[in-house]
Amino acid sequence: MADFFGYSRKTLVKYIVTIDENDREELFTFPRMVHHDAMAEMLGLIKNQTHGNWHRVRRMPVAAGFVNADNQCYGASETLGLIARPALDSDLLRKQLD
C-alpha cells in the first residue's frame, strides 16, 4: 500500500540538506520524532575543529523531507517550509553513503 506521497516503503528517517559558505551541500538524516526545525537549529551549532582551533560552519537549509527504505528522498518539511528535491537529494544521499 502506498503512503501519502506515493511511496510503498515505510519512511525510515527525516533529512535536511544544507549548503555552507563554500557552496557545499550536505545531507543530514535524523530520527522521525525530531522536528525538522529543531534539527536545523542544532546543525547551526556544529563546530569544525582542527587541533583546538574551531569555528562554526554556517549551514543554511535548502531542502528537507523524508527517506524511505529504498533511500529515496521525498516530501517536505512543514516546520521549515522547505520541500524535497527527490532526484537531487536521493543522489546526494547515495554519494554520501558510498
Secondary structure, 3 states (H helix, E strand, C coil): CCCCCCCCCCEEEEEEEEECCCCCEEEEEECCCCCHHHHHHHHCCCEEEECCEEEECCCEEEEEEEEECCCCEECEECCCCEECCHHHHHHHHHHHHC
